[in-house]
Amino acid sequence: MFFDSVAYAMAPPTGGGEAGGLGGLLGGPLPMLVLMFAIFYFLLIRPQQKKQKTHKAMLQALSKGDKVWTNGGILGSIVNIDGDNLTIEIATGVNVVIKRGFVADKDGGVPTADKK
């Protein structure tokens, strides 16, 4: 009596056709997972891969005289390159040897104390 309407609401359709059809296929969880992966790929994964590729190319193109930022935040000029080791001069007469992979960026025109 009270639950009769609930029982009818939960019964399968009596139209004789296939339940769901194409709408059931597109409304399922699999298309939503594919859509979420596509969004993550284009918003997170792909830009990160492009950034890694440009950083790797920048590391390979380093040469003597380039001003570079280290991952530690030190600005210096490359005075010697020995394979993967870079000798950078961070002050007059102060040289530091670092690995090539620890270079964060080339100097992009950052103003110094004498350029005001």
N, C-alpha and C positions, 0 to 999 in steps of 0.2 A: 504494500500500500504506500508507505512513505518512500521506500527505496525503488519503486518501480521505474520512475523516470531516470534514475541514475543507471539502472541496469540497461535501459534502452539506449541511453547516451553512450554506454561503453560497448555496445554491440557492434559487430562489423557491418559495413554498408551492405545493403541488399540490392544494389544496382546491378549485380551480376558481372560487373567489370573488375579489372584488377585494382586492388586498393592502392592508393598512392599515385601510381603512374609516374610520369616524368617529374611532376612536382615533388613527389616523395623522394626521388633520387637526388634532386638538386637541393632539397631542404634538409638533407641528412647531415651527419657530422663530418663526413669525409670532404665534401666541398668546402666546408668552413675551415678545416685544417689546412687544405691546400691554399685557400685564400690567405690565411694567417701566415703561412710560410712565405708566400709571395710578397706579402707586405713586409715581413721581417727581412727578406732578401734585399728588396729594393731600398728600404730605409736604413738598414743597419749593416748587413754583410757586404753588399756591393761597394758602398762608399768606403768602408774600412779597407777592403782589398785594393781599391784604387789608391788610397792614401799610402798603404804599405808599398805598393809598386813605385810610386813617385819617390818615396823616402829611400828605397833601395837604389833607384837610379841616381839620386842625389849623392848617396854614399859612394857609389862607384865613380862619380865624376869629380870627386874632391881632388884638389891639386895644391901645390905649394902656394902660399900667399893668400889662400882663401880664409876669410874670417868665419869662424864657426862657433855655435853655441853647443856646449856639452849638455848631457842630461842632468848634470848637477847645477846648471845655470851659470857656467863660467864661459865668458867670451874670450876667445883667443885666436891667434893667427897661426896657420899651419906653416912650420918651418922645415919639416922633414917627414917623408912618408917611407916606411919600411914594411911593405906588405900590408898587414892588417893593423900595424902600429903607427899611430900618428904622433908626432912631436909638435905640441902647440905651445906658442909663447903667450903667456897670459899677462905678463908685465915685462918691462925691459930687463932682460937677463934671466927671467924665470921661465923655464921650460918644463912642461908636463907631458909625459907619454901616456896616451890613452889608446884604447882599441877603437877601430873605425866605427863599430856598431854603437858606441856611446856618443856619437855626434847626433844631436837632436835636430839642428837646422843650420843652414848657412845664414850669415848675417844679412838681414834684409834692410839695411840702411838705418839701423838703430842709432840715434844720436848719442855721441859721446860727450865727455865733459868739455872738450875744446871746441865742439860744434854747437854753439848756442844760437 
